[in-house]
Amino acid sequence: MMILALALAMAAGSDTPDYRNSANWLCRPGRQDACAADLSTTVVAADGARRVEPFKAARAPQFDCFYVYPTISLDPTPNSDMIPGPEEKRVAQFQVARFGANCRVFAPVYRQVTLTALRSLMGGGAPAIDRDMAYRDVKAAWDDYMAHDNKGRGVVLIGHSQGSLILTQLVAREIDGKPAQKQLVSAMLIGSSVPVPIGKDVGGIFPTIPLCRSADQAGCVITYASFRADSPPPAGSRFARGDRPGVEAGCTNPAALGGGRAVAHAYLNAGGNMLIPGPAEAWSKDGAPVATPFVSVPGLISTECVDRDGFNYLAVTVNADPADARTDTIPGDVKVGNAILKDWGLHLIDMNLAQGDLVDLTARQYRAWAKKR
């Protein structure tokens, strides 16, 4: 979740972790780790009927996913150590493990700017954060993956917030216009602002890699920052805007890449959020508990990219209906105490709001990528 400067230094460092050591990966194929967590989902229909949807991992996935997690570490230092805590494992379960339905998942541990440091910055502090360190670690992990694991396979890059910002720099410096671009199935850079010229799909930070405008398009970028439709980004919002005149934040709606409003296939946390575990929410008006880690509410949530007042964002509508047996709202706001920080939007659930759509897109984009080979 840390908003890093887009210009991350490329200074070479000899202190980067050894990614040949499997302990330096949060997720890798063929082992029981954070991405092997329980992903079972309670599907709650409009009439209140329920069923449990089990998760099925791909037996022989044909492509890979390389994931960089958001600001989540509760380590007391400005940058985290290389020992993943419960919070890193939890965010992998919430954000990327489900992609294992289609791909091999690689997720490096890295010395990110911590949530502790973010809170200090928001409170007016000046922690001695090392932004370059986080990038160098991810770059080293990517280099190790490409040298030892990729072997010509297609790869989807997946990141959220701090992870997206780091991957944005990785794509700009190491992939766009380089040999590695041939392996790029897509880049899902969620919860950050990927700059493009106003009204254009290509340019800005990526000279040759466009925004995705079709589910059957490969080698492109999916990006958005989500806000409630009835609570758009306020002036000064940290997301969904360009960083200079003539540039805007790209927005692609995973439920309708071609544009317009569509029903989103969300997989929401049954209780709590990626930062704080919590008891299950009341997902139906009868208050019946949900016993699985995730809940799906078909038809309840719609999404649409909206360009308004200098912001280009994913507007999220809860299709509340008095005749619907389900909840008329969803959690996901960033709060301090009981105060909602409206400039953060629905940052905590950016990934979950369209997770089913994103997972499905990886398979379609891989097929499009493979046809070009």
C-alpha positions as CSV (number, residue, x, y, z in Angstrom):
1,M,0.0,0.0,0.0
2,M,3.0,2.4,0.3
3,I,3.0,5.1,-2.4
4,L,6.6,4.9,-3.7
5,A,8.0,7.4,-6.0
6,L,7.8,6.1,-9.5
7,A,11.5,6.7,-10.1
8,L,13.1,3.8,-8.1
9,A,16.8,3.8,-8.4
10,M,18.6,1.0,-10.3
11,A,21.8,1.2,-8.3
12,A,23.3,-2.3,-8.1
13,G,23.4,-3.8,-4.7
14,S,25.5,-6.7,-3.4
15,D,23.2,-7.1,-0.4
16,T,20.3,-8.5,-2.3
17,P,18.9,-11.8,-1.0
18,D,19.8,-15.1,-2.6
19,Y,16.7,-16.2,-4.5
20,R,18.2,-19.6,-5.1
21,N,17.3,-20.2,-1.5
22,S,13.6,-21.3,-1.4
23,A,13.2,-19.7,2.0
24,N,13.2,-16.3,0.2
25,W,10.0,-17.1,-1.6
26,L,6.6,-16.7,-0.1
27,C,5.1,-18.9,-2.8
28,R,6.8,-21.4,-5.2
29,P,5.3,-24.3,-7.2
30,G,5.3,-27.8,-5.8
31,R,5.3,-27.0,-2.1
32,Q,2.9,-26.3,0.8
33,D,3.2,-22.6,1.5
34,A,1.2,-19.4,1.7
35,C,-0.4,-20.1,-1.7
36,A,-1.7,-23.5,-0.5
37,A,-4.1,-21.9,2.0
38,D,-7.8,-22.6,2.2
39,L,-9.6,-20.8,-0.7
40,S,-13.1,-22.4,-0.2
41,T,-15.9,-19.9,-0.9
42,T,-19.5,-19.6,0.3
43,V,-21.6,-18.5,-2.7
44,V,-24.6,-16.5,-1.5
45,A,-27.3,-16.2,-4.1
46,A,-29.8,-13.3,-4.3
47,D,-32.5,-15.5,-2.7
48,G,-30.2,-16.3,0.2
49,A,-29.4,-19.9,-1.0
50,R,-25.9,-21.0,-0.2
51,R,-23.4,-23.4,-1.5
52,V,-19.7,-24.0,-0.9
53,E,-17.4,-23.6,-3.9
54,P,-14.2,-25.6,-3.5
55,F,-11.0,-24.4,-5.0
56,K,-9.2,-26.5,-7.7
57,A,-5.5,-25.8,-8.4
58,A,-4.3,-26.5,-11.9
59,R,-2.5,-29.9,-12.2
60,A,-0.2,-28.9,-15.0
61,P,-0.4,-25.2,-15.5
62,Q,1.1,-24.0,-18.8
63,F,2.1,-20.5,-17.7
64,D,3.4,-18.6,-14.7
65,C,2.3,-15.8,-12.4
66,F,4.9,-13.6,-10.7
67,Y,3.4,-11.7,-7.8
68,V,4.6,-8.8,-5.6
69,Y,2.6,-8.1,-2.5
70,P,1.5,-4.7,-1.2
71,T,2.6,-2.9,1.9
72,I,1.6,-5.4,4.6
73,S,4.6,-6.0,6.9
74,L,4.2,-5.2,10.6
75,D,7.9,-5.3,11.2
76,P,8.9,-2.4,13.5
77,T,11.7,-1.2,11.1
78,P,11.3,1.1,8.1
79,N,12.0,-1.9,5.8
80,S,11.0,-5.4,6.5
81,D,13.3,-8.4,7.1
82,M,13.2,-11.5,4.9
83,I,11.1,-13.6,7.4
84,P,7.5,-13.5,6.3
85,G,5.0,-13.0,9.1
86,P,1.4,-14.0,9.3
87,E,0.4,-10.8,7.5
88,E,2.5,-11.6,4.4
89,K,1.1,-15.1,4.3
90,R,-2.5,-13.8,4.7
91,V,-2.2,-11.3,1.9
92,A,-0.9,-14.1,-0.4
93,Q,-4.0,-16.1,0.4
94,F,-6.3,-13.2,-0.2
95,Q,-4.7,-11.8,-3.3
96,V,-2.8,-14.3,-5.4
97,A,-3.3,-17.9,-4.3
98,R,-6.5,-18.2,-6.4
99,F,-4.5,-17.6,-9.6
100,G,-3.1,-21.1,-9.0
101,A,-6.3,-22.3,-10.7
102,N,-4.5,-21.4,-14.0
103,C,-0.8,-20.7,-13.4
104,R,2.3,-21.6,-11.3
105,V,2.7,-18.9,-8.7
106,F,6.0,-17.3,-7.8
107,A,6.0,-14.7,-5.0
108,P,9.3,-13.5,-3.6
109,V,9.7,-12.2,-0.1
110,Y,11.3,-8.8,-0.3
111,R,12.4,-6.0,2.1
112,Q,9.5,-3.8,1.5
113,V,8.7,-0.4,3.1
114,T,6.6,-1.5,6.0
115,L,3.1,-0.7,7.1
116,T,4.8,0.6,10.3
117,A,6.7,3.1,8.2
118,L,3.6,4.1,6.2
119,R,1.7,4.8,9.4
120,S,4.6,6.9,10.6
121,L,4.7,8.9,7.4
122,M,0.9,9.5,7.5
123,G,1.4,10.7,11.1
124,G,4.0,13.2,10.1
125,G,7.1,11.1,10.9
126,A,10.2,10.7,8.8
127,P,11.2,7.0,9.0
128,A,14.5,6.1,7.3
129,I,12.9,4.1,4.5
130,D,15.0,2.6,1.7
131,R,12.9,2.6,-1.3
132,D,15.6,1.3,-3.6
133,M,16.1,-1.8,-1.5
134,A,12.6,-3.1,-2.2
135,Y,13.1,-2.7,-5.9
136,R,16.5,-4.3,-5.9
137,D,15.1,-7.3,-4.1
138,V,12.2,-7.8,-6.6
139,K,14.6,-7.3,-9.5
140,A,16.9,-10.0,-8.1
141,A,14.0,-12.3,-7.7
142,W,12.8,-11.7,-11.3
143,D,16.3,-12.3,-12.6
144,D,16.5,-15.6,-10.7
145,Y,13.1,-16.6,-12.0
146,M,14.0,-15.8,-15.6
147,A,17.3,-17.6,-15.3
148,H,16.1,-20.8,-13.7
149,D,12.3,-21.2,-13.8
150,N,10.9,-19.4,-16.9
151,K,12.3,-21.6,-19.6
152,G,10.4,-19.8,-22.3
153,R,7.0,-19.9,-20.6
154,G,4.5,-17.1,-20.7
155,V,4.2,-15.1,-17.5
156,V,1.6,-12.8,-15.9
157,L,2.9,-10.1,-13.6
158,I,0.6,-9.4,-10.6
159,G,1.0,-6.7,-8.1
160,H,-1.0,-4.5,-5.7
161,S,0.0,-1.0,-4.5
162,Q,3.6,-1.0,-3.5
163,G,4.0,-4.3,-5.4
164,S,2.4,-2.7,-8.5
165,L,4.7,0.3,-8.3
166,I,7.7,-1.9,-8.1
167,L,6.5,-4.0,-11.0
168,T,5.7,-0.9,-13.0
169,Q,9.4,0.0,-12.8
170,L,10.4,-3.5,-13.5
171,V,8.3,-3.6,-16.7
172,A,9.6,-0.1,-17.8
173,R,13.2,-1.0,-17.2
174,E,13.6,-4.7,-17.8
175,I,10.7,-5.8,-20.1
176,D,9.3,-3.1,-22.4
177,G,11.4,-3.2,-25.5
178,K,13.6,-6.0,-24.1
179,P,13.7,-9.7,-24.9
180,A,11.7,-10.5,-21.8
181,Q,8.7,-8.8,-23.4
182,K,8.2,-11.9,-25.6
183,Q,7.2,-13.8,-22.4
184,L,4.7,-11.2,-21.1
185,V,1.2,-12.6,-21.1
186,S,0.0,-9.5,-19.2
187,A,0.8,-7.2,-16.3
188,M,-1.9,-6.7,-13.7
189,L,-0.8,-3.6,-11.9
190,I,-3.6,-3.0,-9.4
191,G,-4.2,-0.3,-6.8
192,S,-1.7,2.2,-8.3
193,S,-1.6,4.7,-11.1
194,V,-0.1,3.6,-14.4
195,P,0.3,6.8,-16.4
196,V,-0.8,7.1,-20.0
197,P,-1.4,10.1,-22.3
198,I,-4.9,11.4,-21.9
199,G,-7.3,9.4,-24.1
200,K,-4.6,6.9,-25.2
201,D,-3.8,3.3,-24.3
202,V,-0.1,3.3,-24.9
203,G,2.7,5.7,-24.0
204,G,3.4,7.3,-20.7
205,I,5.7,5.0,-18.7
206,F,5.5,2.1,-21.2
207,P,6.4,3.1,-24.8
208,T,5.2,-0.1,-26.4
209,I,3.0,-2.0,-23.9
210,P,-0.7,-0.9,-24.1
211,L,-3.6,-1.1,-21.7
212,C,-5.7,-4.2,-22.2
213,R,-9.0,-3.5,-24.1
214,S,-10.0,-7.1,-24.9
215,A,-10.1,-10.3,-22.9
216,D,-8.3,-12.0,-25.8
217,Q,-5.4,-9.5,-25.9
218,A,-2.0,-10.4,-24.7
219,G,1.1,-8.5,-23.8
220,C,-0.9,-5.6,-22.2
221,V,-1.6,-4.0,-18.9
222,I,-4.6,-4.3,-16.6
223,T,-4.7,-1.5,-14.0
224,Y,-7.2,0.3,-11.8
225,A,-7.8,1.9,-8.4
226,S,-11.3,1.3,-7.0
227,F,-13.6,3.7,-5.3
228,R,-17.3,3.5,-4.3
229,A,-19.4,5.0,-7.1
230,D,-21.1,7.2,-4.5
231,S,-17.8,8.3,-3.0
232,P,-15.5,9.3,-5.9
233,P,-11.9,10.3,-5.4
234,P,-11.7,13.6,-3.4
235,A,-9.3,16.4,-4.5
236,G,-5.8,15.4,-3.5
237,S,-6.6,11.7,-3.7
238,R,-3.4,9.5,-3.8
239,F,-4.8,7.2,-6.5
240,A,-6.3,7.3,-10.0
241,R,-4.7,10.5,-11.3
242,G,-1.8,11.4,-13.7
243,D,1.5,12.6,-12.4
244,R,1.9,15.5,-14.8
245,P,-0.1,17.6,-17.4
246,G,-1.3,15.6,-20.4
247,V,-1.2,12.3,-18.5
248,E,-3.9,10.3,-16.7
249,A,-4.1,7.1,-14.7
250,G,-5.0,4.2,-16.9
251,C,-8.2,2.3,-16.0
252,T,-9.2,-1.1,-17.3
253,N,-12.3,-2.8,-15.9
254,P,-11.6,-6.5,-15.6
255,A,-15.3,-7.3,-15.9
256,A,-15.5,-5.4,-19.2
257,L,-12.1,-4.6,-20.8
258,G,-13.8,-3.1,-23.8
259,G,-15.5,-0.5,-21.6
260,G,-18.8,0.1,-19.9
261,R,-20.4,-1.2,-16.7
262,A,-20.5,-4.9,-15.9
263,V,-21.2,-7.3,-13.0
264,A,-17.9,-8.1,-11.3
265,H,-16.9,-11.6,-10.1
266,A,-15.7,-10.8,-6.6
267,Y,-14.1,-13.1,-4.1
268,L,-14.4,-11.1,-0.8
269,N,-12.9,-11.9,2.6
270,A,-15.7,-13.4,4.7
271,G,-14.4,-11.3,7.6
272,G,-11.7,-8.8,8.3
273,N,-9.4,-7.6,5.6
274,M,-5.9,-8.1,4.3
275,L,-4.5,-6.0,7.1
276,I,-6.6,-7.2,10.1
277,P,-8.2,-10.6,10.6
278,G,-11.8,-10.4,11.9
279,P,-15.0,-12.3,12.4
280,A,-17.3,-13.1,9.4
281,E,-19.5,-10.2,8.2
282,A,-23.3,-10.6,7.9
283,W,-23.5,-11.4,4.2
284,S,-27.2,-12.0,4.3
285,K,-30.0,-10.2,6.1
286,D,-30.8,-13.2,8.3
287,G,-27.3,-12.9,9.8
288,A,-26.4,-16.5,9.0
289,P,-22.7,-17.0,9.5
290,V,-20.2,-17.9,6.7
291,A,-17.8,-20.6,7.7
292,T,-15.4,-20.4,4.7
293,P,-12.6,-17.8,4.3
294,F,-14.2,-16.3,1.2
295,V,-17.6,-15.3,0.1
296,S,-19.0,-14.7,-3.4
297,V,-22.2,-12.7,-4.0
298,P,-23.1,-13.1,-7.7
299,G,-24.7,-10.0,-9.3
300,L,-24.3,-7.8,-6.2
301,I,-21.3,-5.8,-7.4
302,S,-20.9,-3.9,-10.6
303,T,-17.8,-2.0,-11.8
304,E,-17.1,0.7,-14.4
305,C,-14.2,2.9,-15.3
306,V,-15.1,6.5,-14.8
307,D,-13.1,9.6,-15.9
308,R,-14.2,12.6,-13.8
309,D,-12.6,15.7,-12.4
310,G,-9.1,14.6,-13.3
311,F,-9.4,11.1,-11.9
312,N,-9.8,7.9,-13.9
313,Y,-10.9,5.2,-11.5
314,L,-12.9,2.0,-11.2
315,A,-16.3,2.9,-9.8
316,V,-17.9,0.2,-7.6
317,T,-21.6,-0.1,-7.2
318,V,-23.4,-2.4,-4.8
319,N,-26.6,-3.3,-6.4
320,A,-28.7,-3.0,-3.3
321,D,-32.2,-4.4,-3.6
322,P,-34.7,-4.6,-0.7
323,A,-36.0,-7.9,-2.2
324,D,-32.5,-9.4,-2.2
325,A,-31.8,-11.6,0.8
326,R,-28.1,-10.4,0.9
327,T,-26.4,-7.5,2.5
328,D,-26.8,-4.0,0.9
329,T,-23.2,-3.0,1.5
330,I,-19.7,-4.4,1.5
331,P,-16.7,-3.6,3.7
332,G,-13.4,-2.4,2.3
333,D,-12.9,1.2,3.3
334,V,-9.6,2.3,4.9
335,K,-10.3,3.7,8.4
336,V,-8.6,5.4,11.2
337,G,-10.8,4.6,14.2
338,N,-14.3,5.1,12.8
339,A,-13.2,7.7,10.3
340,I,-13.1,6.6,6.6
341,L,-10.1,7.9,4.6
342,K,-11.9,8.6,1.4
343,D,-8.8,9.3,-0.5
344,W,-7.9,5.6,-0.2
345,G,-11.1,4.4,-1.8
346,L,-11.6,0.6,-1.6
347,H,-7.9,0.0,-1.7
348,L,-8.1,-2.9,0.8
349,I,-10.2,-4.9,-1.6
350,D,-8.9,-3.7,-5.0
351,M,-7.8,-7.2,-5.9
352,N,-10.8,-9.0,-4.4
353,L,-13.5,-7.0,-6.2
354,A,-12.6,-8.5,-9.5
355,Q,-10.5,-11.5,-8.6
356,G,-12.7,-14.0,-10.4
357,D,-12.5,-11.9,-13.6
358,L,-8.7,-11.5,-13.2
359,V,-8.2,-15.2,-12.8
360,D,-10.3,-15.9,-15.8
361,L,-8.5,-13.3,-17.8
362,T,-5.1,-15.0,-17.2
363,A,-6.3,-18.1,-19.1
364,R,-7.8,-16.2,-22.0
365,Q,-4.7,-14.0,-22.3
366,Y,-2.4,-17.0,-22.2
367,R,-4.3,-18.5,-25.1
368,A,-3.9,-15.3,-27.0
369,W,-0.2,-15.2,-26.2
370,A,0.3,-18.8,-27.2
371,K,-1.3,-18.2,-30.6
372,K,1.3,-15.6,-31.4
373,R,4.2,-18.0,-30.7
